[in-house]
Amino acid sequence: MNWQEISQIRKNGDYLRARDLARVELQKFPNSLQLKSQIEWTYYSEIKEITIKLMILQLISPYAIHFPDFYNYVHWFGKAALRAEDWEVTTYIDKQGKERRNLPVAYEVARGLCKWAKTVQDLKKEQADFCLDWANHARSKLSDEDAIWLDWDAVAVLRRVGNYENASQVLSSVLKLKKSEFWVWAEAARIYQFEQKDLALACFCKAMLCRTEEKFLVTAHLDFAKLLISLEMFDEASFEINQSIKIRNDNQWKLPEELNHLIQNSWFDSNKNDLKVAKEFYEEHASDALSLCFNEIRKVSATYLGQLKIKRDGKKPKEFAKFSIKKGNNFESLLANGFNHLKMKRGAPVLVTLGIQEDSNQNLVVNVERIDGIEWECTHQQFGIISYISDDYENVKVFLNKDKELKLDQNILRDLKNKISIGSKLKCFSTINAKSQRIEISHVELVNSAQITDMKEEKGELRKNPKGFGFVNDVFISPNLIKNTKDKAIINVQAIFSKQRDKDTYSWKAISIS
């Protein structure tokens, strides 16, 4: 192949092939200046093309939102337009002797793509996926500190496409570094406002407590008002609307049509302007938002235990969703704020997404999904026997073993009151309270027969004492059980091996006879 043909291959853009062919021919004609020149030209042409593409990307990336075709440029160039070093952070020493860092070209392009994706009018899924893939690739080369603004831009794209779970995960790294900035808490509120309104409320409250110029909160006040309206908290919503109007009036900004529409509602009160009351409201709820600064996202199987209302002095009860998750060899209860909208029956199998904090014992439930599975699967299951029932049925105890005799919650017994009696056998589904470490029975099912630890059933002759109590073999029987039973009668006894009152010893005690 002569040098002219090799030159044409180079001009067509196939630099590597042209270079290899020239080297082969140069072995045949080692003194050919034309072949040597072609090898040099392949390097020049390759560097020129890469440099031009690189320069274009560097120039247009900061202005991506002003270039409707920015995505198309990057998509056409592809990641191959960048060298390996264009993905890496570089350092240098400035004139003062301090080490400085230059973020890579890939970072600027990734930010440009995310900015483009969050502002383009009609964003397609494949476009969003491309932008987020580029962002993830660039992010993998950066520390949390270096990636903070890329993460911030990616959150907006994830929120726009409805991927709130990943948005919350990415936002967590920003929250850790920018806990005192209102804008990051306001964005968190916008992410959680659809599925976890209580958590969104907490984030907005946290945003309002951050120190910033009031004018910067103008949009946050309006967005917060809309959330409060959905929660039917109209007094608080009126305050946020009034604040938004005040800021606009103070800065001679036009009122948007949305605000004009809101103030026409019958519930709107233009006199709700008490900053002290508002601050107390913010402080009451803001602390719940701090748990968002988690270090890890983890998905765990769980059992939904229902809703729990916790009473508070002088305040509205706080409502939580309650779950049971496996922890080591046990099952622990977990409370989740902001999931009182769940429409599923108690015992339903769910997949819970947890935000894990390294510097705290508290795990935050980020998301809950209904999954196929076995009801009550993530609870400790064992058999027990009803050992005591008060006359009014307000106090019902179940015996599980010699060290565990628990009072049953009235909500659990609601459908069983007319079916149970002392001696009834139950299958119990329990979990450990993570705070108190006490066992809590969440559900019971009536069973006909069961093997129960430290419980036995015997038949024998009653030896009745003149004082009223009696024995069958080694089983003590209290007077109230045998007051109408004659001495030496043959009776059946259900007995439990329990701790003697005021003593540190155990003995068999009858709970029922027949």
C-alpha positions in Angstrom: 0.0 0.0 0.0 1.5 3.4 -1.0 1.6 6.4 1.2 -1.2 8.2 -0.7 -3.7 5.5 0.1 -2.6 5.6 3.8 -3.1 9.3 3.7 -6.6 8.9 2.5 -7.4 6.5 5.3 -6.1 9.0 7.8 -8.2 11.8 6.3 -11.3 9.6 6.6 -10.7 9.6 10.4 -9.3 6.1 10.9 -6.1 7.2 12.5 -5.1 3.9 14.2 -5.5 1.9 11.0 -3.5 4.4 9.0 -0.7 4.4 11.6 -0.5 0.6 11.7 -0.4 0.4 7.9 2.3 3.1 7.6 4.4 1.2 10.2 4.1 -2.0 8.2 5.1 -0.3 5.0 8.0 1.5 6.8 9.6 -1.8 7.6 9.8 -2.4 3.8 10.9 1.1 3.0 12.7 2.4 6.1 14.0 5.5 4.4 10.6 6.7 3.1 10.0 10.3 4.4 6.4 10.1 3.1 5.6 7.1 5.3 7.3 8.7 8.4 5.3 11.8 7.7 2.0 9.9 7.6 2.7 8.4 11.0 3.3 11.9 12.4 0.2 13.2 10.8 -2.0 10.4 12.4 -0.9 11.6 15.8 -1.5 15.3 14.9 -5.0 14.6 13.4 -6.0 12.4 16.4 -4.8 15.0 18.9 -6.5 17.8 17.0 -9.9 16.1 16.9 -9.8 15.2 20.6 -8.6 18.7 21.4 -11.4 20.3 19.4 -14.1 18.1 20.9 -12.6 18.8 24.4 -12.6 22.5 23.8 -16.1 22.5 22.6 -17.3 20.6 25.6 -15.4 22.8 28.0 -16.8 26.0 26.4 -20.5 25.0 26.2 -20.9 22.9 29.4 -21.3 26.0 31.7 -24.0 27.3 29.4 -25.9 24.1 28.8 -29.3 25.4 29.7 -28.9 28.0 26.9 -28.1 25.4 24.2 -31.2 23.3 23.3 -28.9 20.9 21.4 -26.4 20.5 24.2 -27.6 16.9 24.8 -27.2 16.1 21.1 -23.6 17.4 21.1 -22.6 15.3 24.1 -24.5 12.2 22.8 -22.7 12.5 19.5 -19.3 13.0 21.0 -19.8 10.3 23.6 -17.5 9.4 26.5 -14.8 8.5 24.0 -14.3 12.2 23.4 -12.6 12.4 26.8 -9.3 11.0 27.8 -8.8 9.1 31.0 -7.3 12.2 32.7 -10.4 14.2 31.8 -12.3 12.2 34.4 -9.7 12.7 37.2 -9.3 15.6 39.7 -5.9 17.4 39.3 -4.0 19.3 41.9 -1.5 22.2 41.7 0.3 24.6 44.0 -0.7 28.2 43.8 1.5 31.3 44.3 0.9 31.3 48.0 2.1 27.7 48.2 -1.4 26.2 48.8 -2.6 23.1 47.1 -5.6 23.7 44.8 -7.9 21.3 43.0 -9.2 21.4 39.5 -12.3 19.4 38.9 -12.3 17.3 35.7 -13.9 18.2 32.3 -16.2 15.2 32.8 -17.6 16.8 35.9 -18.5 20.0 34.0 -20.1 18.1 31.2 -22.1 16.0 33.7 -23.3 19.1 35.4 -24.2 20.6 32.1 -26.2 17.5 31.1 -28.1 17.5 34.4 -28.9 21.2 34.1 -30.1 20.7 30.6 -32.3 17.7 31.7 -34.0 19.6 34.5 -34.9 22.6 32.3 -35.7 21.0 28.9 -39.4 21.1 28.1 -40.0 17.5 27.0 -37.5 15.2 28.7 -37.5 11.6 27.4 -36.6 8.7 29.6 -33.6 7.7 27.5 -32.3 11.2 27.7 -32.6 11.3 31.5 -30.9 7.9 31.7 -28.0 9.1 29.5 -27.5 12.2 31.6 -27.7 10.3 34.9 -25.3 7.6 33.6 -22.8 10.3 32.7 -23.3 11.9 36.1 -22.8 8.5 37.9 -19.6 7.9 35.9 -18.2 11.3 36.7 -19.4 11.0 40.4 -17.5 7.7 40.9 -14.2 9.6 40.5 -15.0 12.3 43.1 -15.2 12.8 46.8 -18.5 13.9 48.4 -17.0 17.4 48.8 -16.0 17.6 45.2 -19.3 16.2 43.9 -21.7 18.3 46.0 -23.0 20.4 43.1 -23.1 17.5 40.7 -25.2 15.6 43.3 -27.4 18.7 43.7 -28.1 18.8 39.9 -28.7 15.1 39.7 -31.3 15.3 42.5 -33.3 17.7 40.4 -33.2 15.2 37.4 -34.2 12.3 39.6 -37.1 14.2 41.1 -38.3 15.3 37.7 -38.5 11.7 36.5 -40.2 10.6 39.7 -37.3 8.5 41.1 -37.7 9.8 44.6 -35.9 6.9 46.3 -32.7 7.5 44.4 -33.2 11.3 44.7 -33.3 11.0 48.5 -30.2 8.8 48.5 -28.2 11.3 46.4 -29.5 14.2 48.4 -28.3 12.7 51.6 -24.6 13.4 50.7 -25.5 17.1 50.1 -27.5 17.3 53.3 -24.5 16.1 55.3 -22.3 18.9 53.9 -24.9 21.6 53.8 -27.1 21.1 56.9 -27.3 24.8 57.5 -28.5 25.8 54.0 -32.3 26.3 53.5 -32.3 25.3 49.9 -31.2 21.7 50.5 -33.9 21.2 53.1 -36.5 22.8 50.8 -35.5 20.4 48.0 -35.7 17.4 50.4 -39.3 18.6 51.2 -40.2 18.6 47.5 -38.9 15.1 47.1 -40.9 13.7 50.1 -44.1 15.7 49.6 -45.9 13.0 47.6 -45.3 9.9 49.7 -44.2 11.2 53.1 -46.0 14.5 53.8 -45.1 14.6 57.5 -41.4 14.3 56.6 -41.8 16.9 53.9 -43.4 19.2 56.6 -40.3 18.6 58.8 -37.9 19.5 56.0 -39.8 22.7 55.2 -39.7 23.7 58.9 -36.0 23.0 58.9 -35.5 25.2 55.9 -37.4 28.1 57.5 -35.1 27.9 60.6 -31.9 28.2 58.5 -30.3 31.6 58.5 -30.7 33.3 55.1 -32.1 36.5 53.6 -35.9 36.3 53.8 -36.3 37.1 50.0 -34.6 33.8 49.2 -37.4 31.9 50.9 -40.1 33.3 48.7 -40.6 30.1 46.7 -40.2 27.9 49.7 -43.0 29.7 51.6 -45.4 29.1 48.7 -44.4 25.5 48.2 -44.8 24.9 52.0 -48.2 26.5 51.9 -49.4 24.1 49.2 -48.2 21.1 51.3 -50.0 22.5 54.4 -53.2 22.9 52.4 -53.0 19.2 51.4 -52.7 18.4 55.1 -55.7 20.7 55.9 -53.5 22.9 58.2 -55.1 26.1 56.9 -53.9 28.5 59.7 -50.3 27.5 59.0 -50.8 27.7 55.3 -52.3 31.2 55.6 -49.1 32.3 57.4 -46.9 30.9 54.6 -49.0 32.6 52.0 -48.8 35.9 53.8 -45.1 35.6 54.1 -44.7 34.9 50.4 -46.9 38.0 49.6 -45.0 40.2 52.0 -41.6 39.3 50.4 -42.9 40.0 47.0 -44.4 43.3 48.0 -41.2 44.4 49.8 -39.2 43.6 46.7 -41.8 45.0 44.3 -42.2 41.6 42.7 -45.4 40.7 40.9 -47.8 38.2 42.6 -48.1 35.0 40.5 -51.5 33.9 39.5 -51.2 30.9 41.8 -51.0 33.2 44.9 -53.9 35.3 43.8 -55.9 32.1 43.4 -55.0 30.8 46.9 -56.0 33.9 48.7 -59.6 33.6 47.3 -60.2 30.5 49.4 -62.6 30.7 52.3 -60.1 29.3 54.7 -57.5 31.9 54.0 -56.8 34.3 56.9 -54.8 37.4 56.0 -54.2 38.1 59.7 -52.0 35.1 60.3 -48.7 36.9 60.6 -47.4 35.9 64.1 -43.7 35.1 63.6 -43.4 33.7 67.1 -46.1 31.2 66.7 -44.7 30.2 63.3 -41.2 29.7 64.8 -42.7 27.5 67.6 -44.4 25.4 64.9 -41.1 25.1 62.9 -39.1 24.1 66.0 -41.7 21.5 67.0 -41.4 19.6 63.7 -37.9 20.4 62.3 -36.0 17.9 64.4 -37.6 15.0 62.5 -35.8 16.2 59.3 -32.3 15.8 60.8 -32.5 12.0 60.4 -32.3 12.5 56.6 -28.5 12.9 56.9 -27.9 9.2 56.6 -24.8 7.4 55.5 -26.3 4.3 53.8 -29.5 3.1 52.1 -30.5 -0.4 52.9 -33.6 -2.5 51.9 -35.0 -4.9 54.4 -38.0 -7.2 54.5 -40.5 -6.3 57.2 -44.0 -6.9 58.5 -46.4 -4.0 58.8 -47.8 -3.8 62.3 -50.3 -1.0 61.8 -50.5 2.6 62.9 -49.5 3.9 66.3 -50.5 7.2 67.9 -48.3 8.6 70.6 -49.9 11.1 73.0 -48.2 14.4 73.8 -49.0 16.8 76.5 -50.9 19.8 75.1 -50.2 18.8 71.6 -51.8 16.8 68.8 -50.9 13.1 69.0 -48.1 12.0 66.7 -48.9 9.2 64.3 -46.4 6.6 63.1 -46.5 3.5 61.0 -45.0 0.5 62.9 -43.0 -2.3 61.3 -41.1 -5.4 62.5 -37.7 -6.1 61.0 -35.2 -8.8 61.6 -32.1 -7.7 63.5 -29.6 -10.4 64.2 -31.5 -13.4 65.6 -34.4 -11.2 66.8 -37.2 -9.1 65.4 -37.4 -5.5 66.4 -40.1 -2.9 66.0 -39.4 0.2 63.9 -41.5 3.4 63.9 -41.8 5.4 60.7 -42.9 9.0 60.5 -44.9 10.1 57.5 -46.4 6.8 56.4 -49.9 7.2 57.9 -51.4 6.9 54.4 -50.5 3.2 54.0 -53.5 1.2 52.9 -52.7 -2.3 53.8 -53.8 -4.8 56.5 -51.7 -5.5 59.6 -49.3 -8.3 59.1 -48.7 -7.5 55.4 -45.2 -8.3 54.1 -43.4 -5.2 52.9 -40.0 -4.0 51.7 -38.7 -1.1 53.8 -35.9 1.2 52.6 -33.9 2.5 55.5 -31.5 5.4 55.7 -28.7 4.4 58.0 -26.7 7.0 60.1 -23.2 6.1 61.2 -23.3 8.6 64.1 -26.8 7.8 65.4 -28.8 4.8 66.5 -31.8 6.1 64.6 -32.7 4.6 61.2 -35.1 6.5 58.9 -37.7 4.8 56.8 -37.3 6.3 53.4 -39.8 4.1 51.4 -42.3 1.3 52.0 -43.3 -1.2 49.2 -46.0 -3.9 49.4 -44.4 -7.3 48.3 -45.6 -10.8 47.9 -44.9 -13.0 50.9 -46.2 -14.6 54.1 -48.2 -12.5 56.5 -46.5 -11.9 59.8 -43.3 -13.5 58.5 -40.9 -10.9 60.1 -42.1 -11.5 63.6 -41.1 -14.0 66.3 -43.7 -16.8 66.4 -44.4 -19.1 69.3 -47.3 -20.7 71.1 -48.8 -19.6 74.4 -51.7 -20.2 76.6 -54.2 -17.7 78.2 -53.2 -17.8 81.9 -55.4 -15.0 83.3 -58.6 -13.0 82.3 -60.0 -10.3 84.5 -63.7 -10.1 85.0 -64.0 -7.1 82.6 -61.6 -8.6 80.1 -59.4 -5.5 80.4 -56.5 -7.6 81.6 -55.7 -10.7 79.7 -52.4 -12.5 80.1 -50.7 -15.0 77.9 -48.1 -17.4 79.2 -45.2 -18.1 76.8 -42.7 -19.7 79.1 -41.6 -19.6 82.8 -40.0 -16.2 82.3 -42.5 -14.6 79.9 -46.1 -13.9 80.8 -47.4 -10.9 78.9 -50.5 -8.7 78.9 -52.3 -8.6 75.6 -53.3 -5.3 74.0 -57.0 -4.8 73.8 -56.8 -4.1 70.0 -55.4 -7.6 69.5 -58.2 -9.2 71.4 -61.1 -7.3 69.7 -62.2 -10.2 67.5 -61.4 -12.9 70.1 -63.1 -11.8 73.3 -66.1 -14.2 72.8 -63.9 -17.1 71.7 -61.2 -17.3 74.4 -61.1 -18.4 78.0 -58.4 -19.3 80.5 -56.5 -22.3 79.0 -57.1 -21.2 75.4 -54.0 -21.8 73.2 -52.7 -19.1 71.0 -50.1 -18.7 68.3 -48.4 -15.4 69.1 -46.6 -13.1 66.7 -44.2 -10.8 68.6 -41.4 -8.3 68.2 -39.0 -6.6 70.5 -39.5 -2.9 71.3 -36.2 -1.3 70.1 -36.3 1.3 72.8 -37.4 -0.6 75.9 -36.2 -4.0 74.7 -39.5 -5.5 75.9 -41.4 -8.1 74.0 -44.6 -6.9 72.4 -47.2 -9.2 71.0 -48.7 -7.8 67.8 -51.1 -10.5 66.7 -52.5 -13.8 68.0 -54.4 -16.7 66.4 -56.5 -19.2 68.3 -55.3 -22.8 67.9 -56.7 -26.2 69.0 -53.4 -27.8 70.1 -49.8 -26.7 70.6 -46.6 -27.6 72.4 -46.0 -24.8 74.9 -42.8 -24.5 76.9 -43.1 -24.9 80.7 -46.8 -25.9 80.4 -48.4 -29.3 81.0 -51.8 -31.0 81.2 -52.4 -33.7 83.7 -55.2 -35.9 85.0 -55.2 -37.1 88.6 -56.8 -37.2 92.0 -57.4 -33.9 93.8 -55.8 -33.7 97.3 -57.8 -30.9 98.9 -56.4 -29.0 101.9 -58.9 -27.8 104.6 -57.7 -24.2 103.8 -59.2 -24.5 100.4 -56.2 -25.0 98.1 -55.2 -28.4 96.7 -52.8 -30.5 94.6 -52.9 -32.9 91.7 -49.5 -34.6 91.9 -47.0 -31.6 92.1 -49.4 -29.0 90.7 -50.7 -26.4 93.1 -54.4 -25.5 92.6 -55.7 -22.2 94.1 -59.0 -22.2 96.2 -61.0 -20.3 93.6 -60.5 -23.1 91.0 -61.8 -25.9 93.3 -64.2 -24.3 95.7 -67.0 -26.5 94.2 -64.9 -29.6 93.7 -64.8 -32.4 96.2 -61.6 -33.9 97.7 -60.3 -37.0 95.8 -62.2 -36.0 92.7 -60.5 -37.0 89.4 -59.8 -33.9 87.5 -57.9 -32.6 84.4 -55.5 -29.8 85.1 -53.8 -27.2 82.8 -50.6 -26.0 84.6 -47.8 -23.6 84.0 -44.3 -23.7 85.6 -44.2 -20.1 86.9 -42.3 -18.0 89.4 -43.8 -18.0 92.9 -44.9 -14.6 94.1 -42.3 -12.9 96.3 -39.9 -15.8 95.8 -37.1 -16.5 93.4 -38.2 -20.1 92.8 -40.5 -21.8 90.3 -43.3 -24.3 90.8 -46.3 -25.8 88.9 -49.5 -23.8 89.2 -52.9 -24.7 87.8 -54.6 -22.2 85.6 -57.7 -24.2 84.8 -59.4 -27.5 85.7 -62.1 -29.6 84.2 
